[in-house]
Each structure stands twice: as C-alpha cells, then as structure tokens.
Amino acid sequence: MRALLLLPLLLATPSLAAAPDGASIYKRCSACHLPTGAGVPGAYPMLGANFKSLAASPAGRSYLILVIAKGLAGPITVEGKPFRGVMPAQTLDDAAIAATLNHVGVNVAMAGKGFRPFSAAEVAAARASGAALNAAAVGKLRAQALGR
Ligand code: HEC
C-alpha cells in the first residue's frame, strides 16, 4: 500500500535533463570550421593551436565563451593567417556552450592533458561579464587574451 502511495510522487519527480552532447552541437560549427577544425583559409579560422592557448588562460576562456554567445567580428590573426570575417552568435544555453567548447578542446583542437574543462557556471559568469559587448568588442578581447 505504501509503495502505491509513493508511485505518483516518483512519477512526478522531474528527470534530470540529459547533458548536452558537444559532438552533435559541433556539427553546426563544422559547417564553417570543418569537422577537423582545419577551417577555410581567408574565411573560417582553424580551431587548433590558438584555441589551445586561449583555453589556458582566464581571459582567453572568457573570450572563447563570448565568441559563441555574442559572435565575433575581427580582424583577427590565427596561426599567422589573417581573418576578417564575421561569426554569427550561436543560440546555445550555458551547458550547451560548455559541452561544445569541451568537445572542441578535446577532440578538435586536441588540447591534451592540460585542457581544463568548461562548466556551465563558468559560461554563465563570462556571459554576464560580457553582456554589454557586441561581436566587434569580442574581437578586441582576443588580442588582450593572447597578450598582443
Ligand atoms: C557561419 C559560419 C560559422 C559558424 C556556424 C561558426 N563559426 Fe566560429 N567563426 C567563424 C568566423 C568567420 C570566425 C572568424 C571571425 C573573424 O574573422 O573575425 C570564427 C571564429 C571562431 C573562433 C575564434 C578562433 C580564434 O582563434 O580566436 C572560435 C573559437 C569559433 N569560431 C568557434 C566556433 C564554434 C565552437 C562554433 C559552433 C558552436 C562556431 N564557431 C560556429 C564562422 C563560424
């Protein structure tokens, strides 16, 4: 009898939301950056060595989060090559941005053992600190983050 009374309670308990899958979200990025992250010269930058360095510093991590949340309008120089494009802001929630950046770090940029995973809380904090920025202002953060 007691078990029967508990049943409606159990059914009403919301199930934990499934964690977003960075690999499937990355499919929308790979339309421009390519599945390997190799990019397209002059159009879409590669997600490789520069991503790895950016992910290693607090300012760089905040920049990477804002590129996705706010978009990016350069000019930027990636691995010595100039890009003067515009990346549209991606409509993704905090957990989805974290999952996507983690997929890029581990499987695309191959950032290796030193890579520290992004959390939804870190994304939320960066999003709040960059709330007033537009895509061009995000571009300016890049030089500061890389110290040049
Ligand atoms: C419509 C094409 C397009 C899509 C889709 C796109 N990007 Fe971009 N992305 C760009 C362009 C263009 C730039 C460079 C902008 C510039 O030249 O200033 C860029 C820049 C970046 C950078 C900055 C690289 C650096 O070294 O500073 C990162 C990181 C990035 N994109 C990640 C992503 C991720 C992750 C996704 C998917 C959630 C994504 N992009 C989706 C076009 C795109």
Boltz pocket constraint, residues with backbone or C-beta under 6 A from the ligand:
constraints:
  - pocket:
      binder: B
      contacts: [[A, 25], [A, 26], [A, 28], [A, 29], [A, 30], [A, 31], [A, 32], [A, 33], [A, 43], [A, 44], [A, 45], [A, 46], [A, 47], [A, 50], [A, 51], [A, 64], [A, 67], [A, 68], [A, 72], [A, 73], [A, 74], [A, 75], [A, 76], [A, 77], [A, 78], [A, 83], [A, 84], [A, 85], [A, 86], [A, 87], [A, 88], [A, 90], [A, 100], [A, 101], [A, 104], [A, 139], [A, 142]]
      max_distance: 6.0
